[in-house]
Amino acid sequence: MSRFGAEYYRRFYGRDAVHNRRQIASLASAVHSMCTWWGVAPRSMLDVGAGPGYWRDWYRNEHPRVRVFSVDMSEHACARFGHERRDITEWRPARPFDLVVCHGVLQYPDDAAATRAIDNLAAACAEVLYLEVPTTHDYDHTVDAASTDMDVHHRSARWYRARLEKHFVQAGAGLWVRRGGRVLLYELERTR
């Protein structure tokens, strides 16, 4: 039985899910708007660990001209929601995407695999990465343990930043801009 099978999706994407389609639509709208504000309106978008496909669906409905590619490592998610089966810890796309979304993925692989995943996300990203991954602090103080998978790797923000900052500049609110990309941030727009 796969960890990310039908039972996982019933448990974490059912009626009491942390995120629903409406909430992701609001988030996707904000992320897309920030990219547009920065002058890099996405023409292509990669959704990594796409799960039920809320990001992909929002883009297809709201911005049908954006080339969207959704991947997940779960056989169940791919069969049910129509994604390509890919594991970001091992896979890099042939060409980069303007926007890469990695929502609730990096807490699952071990340290070595998560480090490879970050390097692969960087290779996949031409301009902007939206990343959501809970940290140890979040598990202790922020997340709702009743609706969040707690059987994951608990890592510090420092651990993630040490790997992400090789490739990206943190802009806040889950947004990371590619070093050497077209986005130029004012000093106070950056978190460091």
C-alpha positions in Angstrom: 0.0 0.0 0.0 1.4 3.4 -1.0 1.7 6.1 1.7 0.0 8.5 -0.7 -2.9 6.3 -1.8 -6.6 6.8 -1.5 -6.7 6.8 2.3 -4.1 9.5 2.5 -6.2 11.7 0.1 -9.4 11.0 2.1 -7.7 11.9 5.3 -5.9 15.1 4.3 -7.9 16.3 1.4 -11.4 15.4 2.6 -14.0 17.6 4.3 -11.7 18.9 7.0 -8.7 19.5 4.8 -6.2 22.3 5.7 -6.6 23.8 2.2 -9.6 23.7 -0.1 -10.1 24.7 -3.7 -11.4 28.2 -2.8 -8.4 28.9 -0.6 -5.9 27.8 -3.2 -7.7 29.9 -5.8 -7.0 33.0 -3.5 -3.4 32.0 -3.0 -2.8 31.3 -6.7 -4.4 34.6 -7.6 -2.0 36.4 -5.2 1.1 34.5 -6.4 0.2 35.2 -10.1 -0.4 38.8 -9.3 3.0 39.2 -7.6 4.7 37.6 -10.6 2.9 40.0 -12.8 3.8 43.0 -10.6 7.5 41.9 -10.8 7.2 41.8 -14.6 7.4 38.1 -15.0 3.7 37.1 -15.6 3.9 33.3 -15.9 3.7 31.8 -19.4 4.5 28.4 -17.9 3.9 26.8 -14.5 5.0 23.6 -12.9 3.0 22.2 -10.0 5.1 19.8 -8.0 3.3 17.4 -5.7 0.1 18.5 -7.3 -2.3 16.3 -5.2 -5.9 17.1 -6.1 -4.7 19.6 -8.8 -6.1 22.8 -7.3 -3.2 25.0 -8.6 -3.3 23.4 -12.1 -7.1 23.8 -12.3 -7.0 27.4 -11.2 -4.4 28.2 -13.9 -6.3 26.3 -16.6 -9.5 28.2 -15.7 -8.1 31.7 -15.0 -5.1 31.8 -17.4 -5.7 29.2 -20.1 -2.8 30.5 -22.2 -0.3 29.5 -19.5 1.4 26.2 -20.2 0.7 24.1 -17.1 2.4 20.9 -16.1 1.4 19.0 -13.0 3.4 16.2 -11.4 3.0 14.0 -8.4 4.8 10.9 -7.1 1.6 9.2 -6.0 0.2 6.6 -8.4 -3.2 7.3 -6.9 -3.0 11.1 -7.4 -1.8 10.7 -11.0 -4.5 8.2 -11.9 -7.3 10.1 -10.2 -6.3 13.7 -10.9 -4.5 13.4 -14.2 -0.9 14.3 -13.3 2.4 13.0 -14.8 4.1 10.6 -12.4 7.4 12.2 -11.3 9.4 12.3 -8.1 11.1 15.7 -7.7 13.9 14.2 -5.6 15.0 12.4 -8.8 13.5 14.3 -11.8 14.4 17.5 -13.5 12.3 18.9 -16.4 14.0 19.3 -19.8 13.3 23.1 -19.6 12.5 25.6 -16.8 9.1 27.0 -16.0 8.5 30.7 -15.2 6.6 29.7 -12.0 7.2 26.6 -10.0 4.8 25.7 -7.2 5.9 23.2 -4.5 3.1 23.1 -1.9 3.5 20.7 1.1 6.1 18.4 -0.5 9.6 18.9 1.0 8.7 17.7 4.5 8.3 14.1 3.2 11.7 13.1 1.8 14.7 12.5 4.0 17.5 15.1 4.2 19.5 13.9 1.3 16.5 13.5 -1.0 15.0 16.9 0.1 18.4 18.5 -0.7 18.2 16.9 -4.2 14.6 18.1 -4.6 15.6 21.7 -3.8 18.3 21.5 -6.4 15.8 20.0 -8.9 13.3 22.7 -8.1 16.0 25.3 -8.8 16.8 23.7 -12.2 13.0 23.7 -13.0 12.5 27.4 -12.1 13.3 30.3 -14.4 11.9 33.1 -12.3 9.7 32.4 -9.2 9.2 29.6 -6.8 6.2 29.4 -4.5 7.1 27.1 -1.6 5.1 26.0 1.4 6.8 23.6 3.8 6.2 23.6 7.5 9.3 23.8 9.8 9.9 22.4 13.2 8.6 25.7 14.7 5.5 25.4 12.6 4.8 21.9 13.8 5.3 23.0 17.4 3.3 26.3 17.2 1.3 26.8 14.0 -0.1 23.8 12.2 -3.3 22.0 13.2 -2.1 18.6 14.2 -5.6 17.1 13.7 -5.6 18.0 10.0 -1.9 17.9 9.1 0.2 14.9 8.4 2.7 14.9 11.3 4.6 11.8 10.3 7.1 13.8 8.3 10.6 15.2 8.7 10.7 18.1 11.1 13.4 20.5 9.9 14.3 24.1 10.9 13.8 27.1 8.7 17.6 27.5 8.8 18.0 24.0 7.3 15.7 24.9 4.3 17.2 28.4 3.9 20.7 27.1 3.7 19.8 25.0 0.7 17.3 27.4 -1.0 19.5 30.5 -0.7 22.1 28.9 -3.0 19.5 29.3 -5.8 16.9 31.9 -4.7 16.3 35.1 -2.8 13.5 34.9 -0.3 10.8 37.5 -1.0 8.4 36.5 1.7 5.0 34.9 1.8 6.4 31.7 0.4 7.8 33.4 -2.7 11.4 32.9 -3.7 12.9 34.6 -6.8 15.6 32.9 -8.9 19.1 34.4 -8.4 20.2 35.8 -11.8 16.5 35.9 -13.0 14.7 39.0 -14.2 13.1 39.9 -10.8 14.8 42.7 -9.0 13.8 43.2 -5.4 14.2 46.3 -3.3 16.2 45.6 -0.2 13.2 45.7 2.1 11.3 43.4 -0.2 13.8 40.6 0.7 13.6 38.8 4.0 17.4 39.1 4.4 
